[in-house]
Amino acid sequence: MTTNRRRLSPLLPERQAPSKYSVPNLDRALSILETLSAAPSGLTLSELAATLEIPTNSVFRISRTLEERGYLERNETTKRFQLTQKLLRLSCAPAAGERSLTESALETMRSLRDQTLETVLLGTISGAEGIVLEQVPGRHAFRFCVDVGVRFELHTAAPGKAMLAALPPPEARALMDRMSFTRFNARTITKRSAFEAELQRTRACGFGVDEGEEREGAHCVGSVILDRQGAPVGGIWITGPSSRLPASSFAAVGLLLRDAARLISSKLGYFPN
């Protein structure tokens, strides 16, 4: 990937010596946000202070300020701070003159839902996981729905495979180094070599699949969305029960997802040569 491409999941940069223009409390606040982004279950004040080697009193003042501004929330039972969806909303906001990923995707998502009758979701990579940005619920009485902001494992998810397959190999390898490859059932891919082979298949056909690899009976098919530089910025997928979305339908449904992803990509300015 060229250096001017926007990245989905950059590794946290190494700490550098502060310049004379640095604002210490701002630097600490950003460090707190970055640390919490890698801890979905949250961290206590003492854990944050120990991890960042910052005085607890400073962590308390900064964390409370971020809480008051809506960037953090504190679980009164566990006393752990967690990120809210406010940063997520900011990250999805469009630059001047541009459409956001969600804005660009919604019309296509609704059309895809009407074609398949299943729930359609939009997500991206955050850290070493995926995160749901938007959904359009299916039309069936029984349907899968996922809250915006929910995180998901990349190695079991159709969109996770599609997005990873579109990354340059060095970036994909760096991201896989951080993935846990948790086993959920007998279908879960837990060996890195097998997962890399799965990415090759995904890259070849243009869509990823999840044949109940995390949840028994829940199938997904997804494809990757590219920005104007051709860098992966998100994924779109449908999810449904295996009875309505059997493996035999993956190829046909995958083409629908691939076409939908290409349409959204074009709205973001991507036009293949």
TIVOMAR-714710 format. One record per residue (C-alpha): residue number from 1; residue in one letter; x, y, z. Coordinates in nm, 3 decimals, padded with zeros to 5 digits. Layout:
 pos code       u       v       w
 NUM    A       X       Y       Z
...
end
This chain:
 pos code       u       v       w
   1    M  00.000  00.000  00.000
   2    T  00.131  00.344 -00.085
   3    T  00.200  00.581  00.197
   4    N -00.088  00.812  00.106
   5    R -00.350  00.541  00.154
   6    R -00.574  00.549  00.455
   7    R -00.528  00.242  00.671
   8    L -00.795  00.034  00.839
   9    S -00.611 -00.079  01.146
  10    P -00.273  00.085  01.202
  11    L -00.051 -00.044  01.477
  12    L -00.010  00.205  01.754
  13    P  00.299  00.413  01.682
  14    E  00.601  00.391  01.904
  15    R  00.619  00.667  02.157
  16    Q  00.853  00.946  02.057
  17    A  01.017  01.210  02.267
  18    P  00.771  01.501  02.307
  19    S  00.855  01.816  02.115
  20    K  00.852  02.162  02.267
  21    Y  00.507  02.212  02.113
  22    S  00.348  01.911  02.284
  23    V  00.055  01.956  02.521
  24    P  00.114  01.698  02.800
  25    N -00.248  01.651  02.908
  26    L -00.368  01.622  02.549
  27    D -00.097  01.366  02.484
  28    R -00.209  01.172  02.792
  29    A -00.575  01.191  02.690
  30    L -00.495  01.048  02.347
  31    S -00.289  00.773  02.509
  32    I -00.587  00.683  02.728
  33    L -00.817  00.664  02.425
  34    E -00.568  00.451  02.230
  35    T -00.520  00.215  02.524
  36    L -00.893  00.171  02.579
  37    S -00.947  00.105  02.208
  38    A -00.740 -00.212  02.253
  39    A -00.931 -00.316  02.568
  40    P -01.299 -00.379  02.475
  41    S -01.384 -00.489  02.831
  42    G -01.246 -00.162  02.970
  43    L -00.982 -00.072  03.228
  44    T -00.992  00.073  03.577
  45    L -00.813  00.391  03.678
  46    S -00.533  00.196  03.843
  47    E -00.494 -00.028  03.536
  48    L -00.475  00.273  03.307
  49    A -00.224  00.445  03.532
  50    A -00.006  00.134  03.549
  51    T -00.024  00.065  03.177
  52    L  00.059  00.421  03.075
  53    E  00.289  00.498  03.370
  54    I  00.088  00.812  03.443
  55    P -00.005  00.929  03.796
  56    T -00.346  00.801  03.900
  57    N -00.461  01.152  03.986
  58    S -00.389  01.269  03.631
  59    V -00.566  00.968  03.482
  60    F -00.867  01.040  03.705
  61    R -00.899  01.404  03.594
  62    I -00.850  01.328  03.225
  63    S -01.084  01.027  03.228
  64    R -01.359  01.220  03.404
  65    T -01.326  01.502  03.151
  66    L -01.354  01.253  02.864
  67    E -01.653  01.098  03.040
  68    E -01.823  01.436  03.076
  69    R -01.767  01.504  02.704
  70    G -01.921  01.167  02.616
  71    Y -01.608  00.987  02.492
  72    L -01.589  00.746  02.785
  73    E -01.839  00.569  03.006
  74    R -01.772  00.411  03.345
  75    N -01.932  00.088  03.462
  76    E -02.046  00.153  03.817
  77    T -02.014 -00.215  03.906
  78    T -01.670 -00.296  03.766
  79    K -01.538  00.064  03.783
  80    R -01.394  00.016  03.435
  81    F -01.380  00.290  03.174
  82    Q -01.478  00.205  02.816
  83    L -01.497  00.399  02.490
  84    T -01.841  00.515  02.382
  85    Q -01.967  00.534  02.023
  86    K -01.889  00.906  02.003
  87    L -01.543  00.843  01.858
  88    L -01.697  00.596  01.616
  89    R -01.940  00.862  01.495
  90    L -01.656  01.110  01.453
  91    S -01.449  00.859  01.255
  92    C -01.740  00.807  01.017
  93    A -01.793  01.177  00.957
  94    P -01.708  01.281  00.600
  95    A -01.432  01.521  00.510
  96    A -01.531  01.845  00.342
  97    G -01.697  01.769  00.011
  98    E -01.697  01.392  00.070
  99    R -01.966  01.142  00.165
 100    S -01.917  00.924  00.472
 101    L -01.892  00.547  00.442
 102    T -02.229  00.500  00.610
 103    E -02.398  00.766  00.399
 104    S -02.254  00.611  00.083
 105    A -02.365  00.260  00.183
 106    L -02.719  00.298  00.319
 107    E -02.910  00.312 -00.009
 108    T -02.727  00.007 -00.141
 109    M -02.777 -00.174  00.190
 110    R -03.154 -00.120  00.173
 111    S -03.162 -00.242 -00.187
 112    L -02.963 -00.551 -00.094
 113    R -03.196 -00.618  00.199
 114    D -03.496 -00.598 -00.034
 115    Q -03.330 -00.845 -00.273
 116    T -03.230 -01.101 -00.011
 117    L -03.481 -01.021  00.269
 118    E -03.192 -01.078  00.515
 119    T -03.021 -00.834  00.753
 120    V -02.748 -00.629  00.586
 121    L -02.459 -00.490  00.790
 122    L -02.174 -00.247  00.741
 123    G -01.849 -00.256  00.938
 124    T -01.479 -00.187  00.945
 125    I -01.164 -00.300  01.124
 126    S -01.078 -00.150  01.462
 127    G -00.760 -00.274  01.625
 128    A -00.747 -00.650  01.569
 129    E -01.126 -00.687  01.555
 130    G -01.417 -00.579  01.339
 131    I -01.678 -00.330  01.448
 132    V -02.036 -00.284  01.325
 133    L -02.108  00.063  01.188
 134    E -02.465  00.026  01.059
 135    Q -02.735 -00.230  00.986
 136    V -03.057 -00.262  00.787
 137    P -03.277 -00.530  00.951
 138    G -03.413 -00.811  00.736
 139    R -03.777 -00.851  00.645
 140    H -03.828 -01.198  00.792
 141    A -04.013 -01.236  01.122
 142    F -03.705 -01.420  01.252
 143    R -03.391 -01.227  01.167
 144    F -03.047 -01.153  01.307
 145    C -02.988 -00.802  01.438
 146    V -02.661 -00.661  01.575
 147    D -02.618 -00.337  01.767
 148    V -02.401 -00.066  01.614
 149    G -02.066 -00.065  01.790
 150    V -02.055 -00.440  01.852
 151    R -01.715 -00.593  01.785
 152    F -01.657 -00.921  01.605
 153    E -01.373 -01.164  01.541
 154    L -01.205 -01.118  01.204
 155    H -01.107 -01.482  01.149
 156    T -01.465 -01.610  01.162
 157    A -01.649 -01.321  00.995
 158    A -01.719 -01.297  00.622
 159    P -01.642 -00.921  00.614
 160    G -01.329 -00.975  00.820
 161    K -01.195 -01.217  00.563
 162    A -01.293 -00.986  00.276
 163    M -01.122 -00.684  00.431
 164    L -00.807 -00.873  00.528
 165    A -00.784 -01.026  00.180
 166    A -00.780 -00.674  00.031
 167    L -00.494 -00.549  00.249
 168    P -00.136 -00.557  00.116
 169    P  00.030 -00.879  00.242
 170    P  00.266 -00.707  00.491
 171    E -00.026 -00.525  00.657
 172    A -00.241 -00.838  00.659
 173    R  00.041 -01.034  00.823
 174    A  00.095 -00.763  01.085
 175    L -00.275 -00.768  01.167
 176    M -00.286 -01.147  01.186
 177    D  00.002 -01.133  01.435
 178    R -00.240 -00.957  01.671
 179    M -00.538 -01.188  01.618
 180    S -00.621 -01.460  01.870
 181    F -00.784 -01.715  01.633
 182    T -01.020 -01.826  01.911
 183    R -01.194 -02.159  01.853
 184    F -01.574 -02.144  01.875
 185    N -01.663 -02.478  01.719
 186    A -01.532 -02.745  01.483
 187    R -01.572 -02.514  01.180
 188    T -01.358 -02.232  01.322
 189    I -01.032 -02.173  01.139
 190    T -00.769 -02.164  01.412
 191    K -00.447 -02.231  01.216
 192    R -00.282 -01.936  01.052
 193    S -00.179 -02.133  00.743
 194    A -00.539 -02.243  00.689
 195    F -00.662 -01.887  00.736
 196    E -00.411 -01.753  00.484
 197    A -00.539 -02.011  00.234
 198    E -00.893 -01.891  00.309
 199    L -00.785 -01.534  00.233
 200    Q -00.647 -01.649 -00.102
 201    R -00.985 -01.802 -00.191
 202    T -01.161 -01.487 -00.074
 203    R -00.932 -01.268 -00.282
 204    A -00.992 -01.483 -00.591
 205    C -01.373 -01.475 -00.577
 206    G -01.421 -01.125 -00.432
 207    F -01.624 -01.221 -00.125
 208    G -01.579 -01.391  00.211
 209    V -01.806 -01.646  00.379
 210    D -01.882 -01.761  00.732
 211    E -02.038 -02.107  00.745
 212    G -02.133 -02.101  01.112
 213    E -01.770 -02.063  01.218
 214    E -01.857 -01.864  01.530
 215    R -02.226 -01.930  01.584
 216    E -02.380 -02.261  01.482
 217    G -02.656 -02.213  01.227
 218    A -02.565 -01.851  01.144
 219    H -02.421 -01.793  00.796
 220    C -02.275 -01.474  00.647
 221    V -02.146 -01.359  00.308
 222    G -01.956 -01.032  00.272
 223    S -01.738 -00.821  00.044
 224    V -01.491 -00.536  00.084
 225    I -01.546 -00.164  00.021
 226    L -01.254  00.038 -00.119
 227    D -01.180  00.409 -00.103
 228    R -01.065  00.626 -00.393
 229    Q -00.706  00.500 -00.360
 230    G -00.822  00.139 -00.366
 231    A -00.758  00.087  00.006
 232    P -01.007 -00.123  00.207
 233    V -01.216  00.096  00.437
 234    G -01.506 -00.132  00.524
 235    G -01.711 -00.437  00.452
 236    I -02.075 -00.507  00.370
 237    W -02.237 -00.840  00.447
 238    I -02.565 -01.022  00.494
 239    T -02.638 -01.266  00.773
 240    G -02.912 -01.521  00.812
 241    P -02.989 -01.870  00.940
 242    S -02.831 -02.160  00.751
 243    S -03.179 -02.279  00.648
 244    R -03.230 -01.960  00.444
 245    L -02.866 -01.894  00.355
 246    P -02.719 -02.241  00.286
 247    A -02.363 -02.291  00.165
 248    S -02.503 -02.383 -00.177
 249    S -02.624 -02.021 -00.214
 250    F -02.290 -01.860 -00.124
 251    A -02.167 -01.821 -00.482
 252    A -02.482 -01.645 -00.607
 253    V -02.520 -01.431 -00.295
 254    G -02.148 -01.352 -00.303
 255    L -02.185 -01.196 -00.647
 256    L -02.464 -00.974 -00.513
 257    L -02.240 -00.863 -00.224
 258    R -01.945 -00.805 -00.455
 259    D -02.155 -00.587 -00.686
 260    A -02.299 -00.396 -00.387
 261    A -01.952 -00.333 -00.247
 262    R -01.830 -00.209 -00.585
 263    L -02.123  00.031 -00.609
 264    I -02.048  00.175 -00.265
 265    S -01.679  00.196 -00.352
 266    S -01.765  00.399 -00.662
 267    K -01.958  00.643 -00.443
 268    L -01.639  00.685 -00.239
 269    G -01.446  00.764 -00.557
 270    Y -01.296  00.425 -00.640
 271    F -01.292  00.332 -01.009
 272    P -01.071  00.037 -01.108
 273    N -00.841  00.078 -01.404
end
